[in-house]
Amino acid sequence: MIIDMTRQHTTAATDYAYDSPTPGQISIIAAGIRNGLHPSEMIPTEIFIGLKDCNFNAAHLYGGYNSPDEKHATATALGDAAKNHISILASCYYFTLPDGNAGNGLKDASNFFNFYKDPDTYKYKDETHNNNSHAIKGWYLKDEPYYSELKESGTATSFNLINIYNMLKTDPQERPIQVNLVGSGGKITEGKPFEEYLDLFENNFNPNLWSYDLYPITQISCLINDKCNLKTNCLLTVDHETFYEDLNTFHERAKASYGVFWAYVQSMEFISGGTLYPAALESYIRFEAFSALAFGAQGLVYWNYKQQNDESSEVYPSALMDRHGNRMAAWYSAKRVNYEIRQYSKVFVDSELRKWAQVGEGYGRPALNHSFGPLSGITASGTGALVTQLRTNGKNYLVLVSHDVERYQSLDLTFAYAGVIELTPTGSHGEHGKEKVLSTTSIRRQLIPGGYLIYEFKDAYA
């Protein structure tokens, strides 16, 4: 059966419209371009050149304003970002930390906001400099807030999240505000049902941007888990069911509030407890990114761009760049996938998900067994693929993304008519071929690990 993904949600529309930080493009955002630097320390210009080279168009920036050195470092970074066409989401993250006086966080955020919200100048060593705030295209407020942090503020331990959020909404440019939620489950809901956690955010913040992270790929490793054995060592697991359900949930929330959603892509290897989230391979990045795009995501946040310092609860063995700024293997994988994303802007920018299904393994949902749009038949040689139907600027698209991030498989597709447009298979090295009008109704296509297929079809089959 075909999956009906339109769970209706009664919600008041947000009181300000979403304005993309990267107009005409999917926002491809690099998180963590700093590596534990103090706000007064300069970010090397090479970081922003590297972001551009890697086909990113946006980044989070933790900047400061409390001293002339901090203002200068932030303004310089904003200037480097602008020169390399990198839109900045200015982070107010640390303003929300409790310090025994909740009002201090709001005051700091207000001062930061007022200093950088509009292009202006500042004094540094008796010289006048531009603060380059035109590079700021949005605000990054908080990562994975707990249930209690989404409530009204006012106590000494409050994060003041709502007050700071509402202050940012007074921005005359109405730049988007990112509060990044977590995927379903986890301790941050503080024992509350996941839907109640989302309801609280929706009711108190009235957002036009929904953002969340969930990393579905894990690996068993004897190096970190003494319960491992030779049969399961290095075994990769993909939590398809939760991954797809969360994509659908955030799509629905965004649609109900007349907004958009962003999803995260794991690009930094990390070990949390006895679980290894492996180093990002090209197939993993492509699978996470294009699955999210297939559900209508308008932004993808790579966590993290630069390898971070280890913490007491987590260890970070690798990322796209190491701690010294050297490009790692995953950097080149991200560059290829980001290039592909930008090639298909006409499919994904401002897209609307109409329905979704799966061929092959259902992963908790019924698998496709009859017509879907122009598809009158489809079989897979392996575990199958996600199938979605998008409507973008008056045109209809089918997007198929492999379930398998390790193995190749072939798909046999039968269309209801000749003339479907293939937009087109992407090769194993990321090359982008020419669009092709299919002269036949039956084709066989190979899916690379984590790969995808995209087709444009007539309105009559929407």
Residue pairs with C-beta under 8 A, 6 or more apart in sequence:
1 366
1 369
2 355
2 357
2 368
2 370
2 372
3 355
3 356
3 357
3 358
3 365
3 366
4 355
5 248
5 251
5 252
5 353
5 355
5 356
6 252
6 355
7 252
8 256
9 252
9 253
9 255
9 256
10 256
11 202
11 256
11 257
12 206
12 257
13 257
13 258
14 206
14 207
14 208
14 257
14 258
14 259
15 169
15 206
16 169
16 174
16 208
17 174
17 208
17 258
18 176
18 208
18 209
18 259
18 260
18 298
19 173
19 174
19 175
19 176
20 27
20 176
20 260
20 298
21 27
21 58
21 87
21 89
21 137
21 138
21 175
21 176
22 28
22 57
22 58
22 87
22 137
24 345
24 349
25 57
25 342
25 345
25 349
26 293
26 297
26 298
26 299
26 300
26 341
26 342
26 345
26 348
26 349
27 57
27 58
27 87
27 262
27 298
27 299
27 300
28 55
28 56
28 57
28 58
28 299
28 300
28 302
28 338
28 341
28 342
29 56
29 58
29 59
29 60
29 89
29 262
29 299
29 300
29 301
29 302
30 51
30 54
30 56
30 58
30 59
30 60
30 301
30 302
30 304
30 305
30 320
31 59
31 60
31 264
31 301
31 302
31 303
31 304
31 305
32 60
32 268
32 303
32 304
32 305
32 306
32 308
32 319
33 43
33 47
33 51
33 59
33 60
33 61
33 305
33 306
34 43
34 61
34 62
34 306
35 306
35 307
35 308
35 309
35 323
36 308
36 309
37 43
38 64
39 62
39 63
39 64
39 66
39 70
39 73
39 74
40 64
40 67
40 69
40 70
40 73
41 73
42 73
42 76
42 77
43 61
43 73
43 76
43 77
43 80
44 325
45 80
46 325
47 80
47 306
47 325
48 59
48 77
48 80
48 81
48 83
48 84
48 86
49 84
50 321
50 325
50 327
50 331
51 59
51 84
51 86
51 305
52 84
52 85
52 86
53 335
54 320
54 331
54 334
54 335
54 338
55 334
55 335
55 338
55 339
55 341
55 342
56 86
56 302
56 305
56 338
57 85
57 86
57 87
58 86
58 87
58 88
58 89
58 137
58 138
58 299
59 81
59 86
59 87
59 88
59 89
59 305
60 88
60 89
60 91
60 140
60 301
61 74
61 77
61 78
61 81
61 88
61 89
61 90
61 91
62 91
62 93
62 94
63 70
63 73
63 74
63 77
63 78
63 90
63 91
63 112
63 116
64 70
64 71
64 73
64 74
65 71
65 74
65 111
65 112
65 115
65 116
68 122
68 123
68 124
68 125
71 115
71 122
71 124
71 131
72 122
72 124
72 129
74 116
74 131
75 122
75 129
75 130
75 131
75 132
75 133
76 132
77 88
78 88
78 116
78 131
78 132
78 133
78 135
78 136
79 130
79 132
79 135
81 87
81 88
81 132
81 135
82 132
82 134
82 135
86 135
87 135
87 137
87 138
88 135
88 136
88 137
88 138
89 136
89 137
89 138
89 139
89 140
89 176
89 178
90 112
90 116
90 136
90 138
90 139
90 140
91 139
91 140
91 141
92 109
92 112
92 113
92 139
92 140
92 141
92 164
92 168
93 140
93 141
93 142
93 143
95 105
95 106
95 108
95 109
95 112
95 164
96 105
96 109
96 141
96 142
96 149
96 159
96 160
96 161
96 164
97 105
97 159
98 105
98 156
98 157
98 158
98 159
99 105
100 156
101 156
102 153
102 154
102 155
102 156
102 157
102 158
102 159
102 160
103 160
105 159
105 160
105 164
106 160
106 163
106 164
106 167
109 160
109 164
109 167
109 168
110 167
113 139
113 167
113 168
113 171
115 122
115 131
116 131
116 133
116 136
117 133
117 136
117 171
117 172
117 173
118 133
118 172
119 130
119 131
119 132
119 133
119 134
120 130
120 131
120 133
121 128
121 129
121 130
121 131
122 128
122 129
122 131
123 129
136 175
137 175
137 176
138 175
138 176
138 177
138 178
139 168
139 171
139 175
139 176
139 177
139 178
140 178
140 180
141 161
141 164
141 165
141 168
141 177
141 178
141 179
142 149
142 159
142 161
142 179
142 180
143 180
144 180
144 181
144 182
144 188
144 213
145 159
145 161
145 179
145 181
145 188
146 188
146 189
146 190
147 188
147 189
147 190
147 192
147 196
147 197
147 200
148 190
149 158
149 159
149 161
150 161
150 162
150 197
150 200
150 201
150 204
150 205
151 162
151 200
151 204
152 162
152 204
153 159
153 160
153 161
153 162
153 163
161 179
162 204
162 205
165 177
165 179
165 205
168 175
168 177
169 177
176 208
176 209
177 207
177 209
178 209
178 211
178 262
179 201
179 205
179 207
179 211
180 211
180 212
180 213
180 264
180 301
181 197
181 198
181 201
181 210
181 211
181 212
182 188
182 189
182 212
182 213
182 214
183 212
183 213
183 214
183 242
183 246
184 194
184 214
184 242
184 245
184 246
184 249
185 194
185 242
188 197
189 196
189 197
192 200
198 249
198 253
201 207
202 253
202 257
206 257
207 257
207 259
208 257
208 258
208 259
208 260
209 254
209 259
209 260
209 261
209 262
210 250
210 253
210 254
210 257
210 259
210 260
210 261
210 262
211 261
211 262
211 263
211 264
211 299
211 301
212 246
212 250
212 261
212 262
212 263
212 264
213 263
213 264
213 301
213 303
214 242
214 243
214 246
214 263
214 264
215 264
215 266
215 277
215 288
216 238
216 239
216 240
216 242
216 243
216 288
217 236
217 237
217 238
217 239
217 266
217 277
217 278
217 284
217 287
217 288
217 405
218 236
218 237
218 239
218 275
218 276
218 277
218 278
219 234
219 235
219 236
219 237
219 276
219 277
219 278
220 228
220 232
220 233
220 234
220 235
220 237
220 276
221 228
221 233
221 234
221 276
222 228
222 229
222 230
222 233
224 271
224 274
224 276
225 274
225 276
227 274
236 278
236 405
236 406
238 287
238 403
238 405
240 361
240 363
240 364
240 403
241 363
241 364
241 365
243 291
244 291
244 356
244 358
244 363
244 364
244 365
244 386
245 364
247 263
247 291
247 292
247 295
247 297
248 295
248 356
250 261
250 263
250 295
251 261
251 295
251 296
251 297
251 353
253 261
254 260
254 261
254 296
255 352
255 353
260 296
260 297
260 298
260 299
261 296
261 297
261 298
261 299
262 297
262 298
262 299
262 300
262 301
263 288
263 292
263 297
263 299
263 300
263 301
264 300
264 301
264 302
264 303
265 280
265 285
265 288
265 289
265 292
265 300
265 301
265 302
265 303
266 277
266 280
266 284
266 288
266 303
267 280
267 285
267 302
267 303
267 304
267 305
267 319
267 320
267 330
267 334
268 280
268 303
268 304
268 307
268 308
268 316
268 318
268 319
268 320
269 276
269 277
269 278
269 279
269 280
269 316
269 317
269 318
269 319
270 277
270 314
270 315
270 316
270 317
271 277
271 314
271 315
271 317
272 313
272 314
273 313
278 284
279 317
279 318
279 329
279 330
280 320
280 330
280 333
280 334
281 330
281 333
281 405
282 333
282 336
282 337
282 450
283 405
283 406
283 448
283 449
283 450
283 451
284 405
284 450
285 330
285 333
285 334
285 337
285 450
286 337
286 340
286 450
286 451
286 452
287 401
287 402
287 405
287 449
287 450
289 300
289 337
289 341
290 340
290 341
290 399
290 401
290 450
290 452
291 386
291 401
292 300
293 300
293 341
293 344
293 348
293 351
293 399
294 353
294 356
294 386
294 388
294 390
294 399
294 401
294 452
295 353
295 356
295 388
296 348
296 351
296 352
296 353
296 390
297 348
298 348
298 349
298 350
300 341
302 320
302 334
304 316
304 319
304 320
305 319
305 320
305 321
306 319
306 320
306 321
306 322
306 323
306 325
307 316
307 317
307 318
307 319
307 321
307 322
307 323
307 328
308 316
308 319
308 323
309 316
309 323
310 316
318 328
318 330
319 328
319 330
320 327
320 328
320 330
320 331
320 334
321 327
321 328
321 331
322 328
336 429
336 430
337 430
339 430
339 432
340 426
340 430
340 432
341 348
343 432
344 423
344 454
346 392
346 393
346 395
347 390
347 392
347 397
347 399
347 423
347 454
348 390
348 392
349 392
350 392
350 393
351 390
351 391
351 392
351 397
352 390
352 391
352 392
353 388
353 389
353 390
354 388
354 389
354 390
354 391
354 462
355 372
355 388
355 389
356 386
356 387
356 388
356 389
357 365
357 366
357 367
357 368
357 372
357 387
357 388
358 365
358 366
358 367
358 368
358 384
358 385
358 386
358 387
358 403
359 367
359 368
359 378
359 379
359 380
359 384
359 385
359 387
359 400
359 411
360 367
360 380
360 382
360 383
360 384
360 385
360 403
361 367
361 383
361 384
361 403
363 403
367 384
368 375
368 378
368 387
371 377
371 416
372 378
372 387
372 389
372 398
373 389
373 396
373 398
373 457
373 461
373 462
374 398
374 415
374 416
374 417
374 420
374 455
374 457
374 458
374 461
375 387
375 398
375 413
375 414
375 415
375 416
376 414
376 415
376 416
376 441
377 412
377 413
377 414
378 387
378 411
378 412
378 413
378 414
379 411
379 412
380 409
380 410
380 411
380 412
381 409
381 410
381 411
382 402
382 403
382 404
382 407
382 408
382 409
382 410
382 447
383 403
383 404
383 409
384 402
384 403
384 409
385 400
385 401
385 402
385 403
385 411
385 447
386 399
386 400
386 401
386 403
387 398
387 399
387 400
388 398
388 399
389 396
389 397
389 398
389 399
389 462
390 396
390 397
390 398
390 399
391 397
391 462
395 456
396 456
396 457
396 458
396 459
396 461
396 462
397 423
397 454
397 455
397 456
397 457
398 453
398 454
398 455
398 457
399 452
399 453
399 454
400 411
400 447
400 452
400 453
400 454
401 450
401 451
401 452
402 409
402 447
402 448
402 449
402 450
402 451
402 452
404 447
404 449
404 450
405 449
405 450
406 449
407 449
408 446
408 447
408 448
408 449
409 446
409 447
410 444
410 445
410 446
410 447
411 444
411 445
411 446
411 447
411 453
412 442
412 443
412 444
413 442
413 443
413 444
413 445
414 441
414 442
415 438
415 441
415 442
415 457
416 441
416 461
417 441
417 458
417 461
418 438
418 439
418 440
418 441
419 437
419 438
419 439
419 458
420 437
420 438
420 455
420 456
420 457
421 435
421 436
421 437
421 438
421 455
421 456
421 457
422 435
422 436
422 437
422 438
422 453
422 454
422 455
423 435
423 454
423 455
423 456
424 432
424 433
424 434
424 435
424 436
424 454
425 433
425 445
425 446
425 451
425 453
426 432
426 433
426 448
426 451
426 452
427 433
427 448
428 448
445 453
447 453
